[in-house]
Amino acid sequence: MRLGKVGLLLLLLTLQSCFIQPSGNKGLNYSNLVFTAKVIRIMDGDTMEVLYQNHPVKIRLAHIDCPEKRGHQPFGTKARQALSDLCFGQMVMIQGQNYDRYKRLIALVINNKKQVVNQEMVKLGMAWHFKKYSSDPLYAQLEITARKHKVGLWQDSTAIAPWEWRAMKHVLVK
């Protein structure tokens, strides 16, 4: 089947509309989309903002959970700095998956050194494998290795997982 220029253009526009649809993140849906964007802000160890086609997009790193910066959890500031060192100001590849309840795009992020930033955070001992939302055995193994070598937060034998930290803070607030 041969398509003329107009037919090809219509086909491309139709295919594009299958990937970008109205949703919660500034009206666009980046689920299941792979795109390149510039990292413009690091919120904490597992959350950043990128600029894609002049639209800011909040990204939550898939598979991991980092110490809380906002609640002053130990290693929270160091995790934020580690993420910044890995990708701030860079053009990165985003592999969108879906959205969380805060309308952040859950994604894999690949930096200009071709590192999967999500995995690097676990290797550096700056994140837990977030088993509640991920069953990926690679992240489980990366965490086991980081713990074994007492890398990053694993230097602290009493390190508290971020989800437990948040639960404790929630109980204390009530």
Number of C-alpha atoms within 10 A of each C-alpha: 2 6 10 8 9 9 11 12 12 13 13 12 11 11 11 11 11 10 15 15 13 12 13 14 18 12 11 14 20 24 18 16 14 16 13 18 22 19 24 17 17 20 17 22 28 25 20 23 21 24 16 14 10 8 14 17 23 24 26 28 24 24 25 24 25 28 29 22 17 10 12 10 17 16 21 22 17 18 25 23 17 20 22 20 10 19 23 20 15 16 18 24 20 25 20 22 16 17 20 11 7 10 16 19 29 24 25 21 25 21 18 12 10 10 14 17 22 25 22 18 27 27 21 18 25 29 30 27 27 19 14 10 11 13 12 12 11 12 23 18 14 20 25 17 15 21 20 11 12 15 17 19 24 20 14 13 9 8 14 16 17 20 16 10 16 16 11 11 12 10 9 8 7 5
